[in-house]
Amino acid sequence: MKAEGKTTMRNILITGATSGVGRALVEKMSRTDRVICAGRNRDVLDALAKIDGVADTVSCDLADPAACRALLEGRVIDVLVNNAGVLPSREGFADLPVDAIDAMVDVNFRGVAHLTQAALRQMQVRGQGHIVFVGSSAGRFPHPGATVYGASKAAVSLFADALRAELAEWRIRVTEVAPGRTRSNLYRDAINDASDELYDAYEPLEPGDVADAIAYALNAPAHVDVSRIEIMPIGQVAGGGRTLRRDEMKTVK
């Protein structure tokens, strides 16, 4: 199947737009659509505003339900990409700070639910739309040090499945893209030397790889719902059973 369903410019709201997958998706989709960037870093948002195709930038705290609803006021959204997420700590659950638990639940799931509900109400009026959730392999397979983070992503995955069942007759598409290890700032606060521990010795996905997967789903023919995409670095086995370092990968001479 060739993904080429888009025929007109769409208004695409991307959360977590200031770094990683979100920023890569902004740069990709702004070439063909009108993009609205939501994030917390005002300086980066100001830089994104200079990109042709970026229609607006908004500083928003997705942990605040009122802010989520306000983000949609006065804006027509054809596509919502729920990309923002936090992982403030990788402490074992017994030692996980309360504020870290609350942040992951509030941003990774509650904020997603509130923003999706606000977008969905206007999509139903028009009888079309597309909601994308950026999940994680941690939402499907257990990872030590990611108990609440994994639970929040598992909640998003089931939420997407249930929402897809509810919305079938509305012609509103629902997609979950669940990547494995991806080079991003997600682990910056949780691991002091995340670059060395998670990335330098391995071959992770790049943010653009995940953005390409999202774009594929967005550009599929209108009658096609790309329900779930799971992508992994070639050296990472789904479930975390094996994650191979660069020097463990076989080479043929």
N, C-alpha and C positions, 0 to 999 in steps of 0.2 A: 504494500500500500504506500503510495506516495503522498506525503502530507502537504497538501496545497489547497486547503479549503478556504483560506482567507480571500475575500474579494473586496472589502472596504476597510478603511482605517478604523481601528477600534480604540476606545479609551481603556487603557490598561493601568490599573492601580497595583503597584508592587510595594509590599512592605519589606522592611529590612533592606532598603535599596542602596544604602551607603557603603556596603562592603560585600565581599564574597560573591555568592550566587546572585544575590539581589542586584548588585552593581553590574555584574556581567550580563544579566538579563535586561537591565535598563539599556546598556550599550547596544545590545542586539535588537531589541524590539523597537527602540526609538528610530531605527532606520525605516520602519514601515508603518508604525502606529503612533498614536499619541500616548505618552507615558506620564503617569503621575507617580512621583517618588515619595514614599513615606519612610521616615527614619528619625534617628535621634541626634545625629551629628549635623549641626546646622552648617558648619563650614563645608562639609562634603556635599550637602544638599545644594548649597549655593554654587558649587562647582558643577554639579549635575545639571543645574538649571541652564547652563550655557550650552548644553548639547542640543543640537537640532532634533526635534521630535519629543523633547521633554516639555510637556505642557504646563506642569506645575510641580512644586516641591512642598512638602508639608512635614513639619516637625511634630511628631505624635508619640505619646506614651500609650502603647497598646495594652498596658496593664490597667488603664482607666477606661471603663465601659463608656462613659460619657464622651471621652475623646474619640473612641472608636466610632460612635454614632455621628459625632460632629464631622469626622473625616469625610463622610459621604454626603453631607448636606450641601446642596447646590451643585453636586457633581453627578454626571451620568457615567456610570461604570459598566462597560461591556465585559471586562475580564478583571477578576480579582485574583492576585497571586499572593497567597498567605505564605510569606517566606521568612518573616522575622522569627527569631528564636534565641534563647539564652541558655547558657550552661555555666553558671557562676562558680560552681564548685564540683569537684569529683571526689569529695570526701565519702567514706562509707556512710550508709544511711544513718547509722547510730550517731554519727558525729556531724551530720549535715545541718548547717545553720538554718534556723526557721525562716530567715529572710530569703535564703537561697531556694528553699522549698516553695515559698510563696511566689517568688519571681518566676520560676519555671512553670508553675501551674497557671499563673496569671497571664504571662506573655505567650507561652507555647500552646495553651489551650483556651483559657477563658477569653483572652483577647481575640483569638482566632474565631471563636464562636460568636462573639458580639459583632465583630466586623463582618463576618459572613452573613449574619442575620440581616444587618442593615443593607448590604449589597443585594442580597437575595430578594428583599421586598421590592426593590425597583426593577430587578431582572424579571420578576414574575409579572409585573405590569406590562413589560414589553414582550414577554413570551420568548425570551432568549437570553443567553449569557453563558459564561464559563467561569467556574471557580476552581482554582488550583491550590493544592496544599503541598508544601515542601515538607515531606516527612523525613524519615531516617531509618537506616537499617536497625538502629537501636530501638525502634518502635516495634520491631518484629522479633528480634533476638535479644536475649539478656546480655548485658555488659556490666561487669562490676564497676562501681563508681558512677554509674549512670542510671540509678534506680528510678528517681523521680523524672529525670529527663526522658528516659525510655518510656516510662508510663505516660508522660504527657504526649509523646509522639505516637504511642499506641492508641491513645484516646483520639488523636487527630485522624489516624487511619480508620478506626471504626466509625468515627463521625463522618468521614468522607463516604464510606460505604453506605451508611444509613441515609445520608443526604442524597446520594445518587438514586437510591430506591424511591425516595420521596419525590424527586424532581423529574423523573423520566417523562411524565406526560407534559411537563412544562418546556421541554426542549432546552433545558439548562444542563450543560455538561459539567461533570465533576471529575477532576483528575488528581491523583496523588503521585508525586514523584519522590521516590525514597532512595537517596544515594547512600553509598557506603562512605568510607573515609575520604573527605574532601578538604583540600587546602583552603582554610578560611580562618577568620579571627574568632571562631566560636570557642576554641579552647584557650584563648589568650589569657583569660582571667582564671581559668580552672587549673591550668598547668603552667608552671613557671617557665619551662623550656619546651613549649609545645612544638616548636619548629623541629628541634632535634629529635624529640621522642616520637612524634607522630608523622613527620613529613620527610625530613632530610634523608633518613635511611630507607625510606619506602618510596613507592611510586603512587601517590594518591590521585584521586580525581582532581581536576582543576575546576574552578567555578564555571568556566565556560563550557565544560562538558555537561554539567547539570543544566545550565541555561539552554544548551542545544536540545536536551531532552524535553524541557518545558516548551520550547518553541515548536518542537515536533508535534506535541499534543495540541497546542494552540492552533496550529495551522492545518490540522487534519480536516478532511471534509466535514461539513456541518452535520451530517447524519452519523458521524463516527464519534463515539465517546472513548477516548484513550483513558481507560479507567485507572490503570496503575502502571507505573514504570519503576522498576528497581534496577539501579545501575551500581556496579562495583568496580573498583580498580582491579585489574587483572590478577593481582597478587593477593586479593582479599576474598576469602571464601565466605559466602553468605552464612551468617550466624556467628562469624568470628572464630570458627574452628581453626582457621589458618589465616594468618596475615604475614605474607612473606616479605622479608627485607630485600632490597635491590640485589644484595650479594648472594641471596638464596635462589634467585631466579636463574633458570638454566639458560646457557648461551650455546649456540651452535657455531663452531668454527669451520 
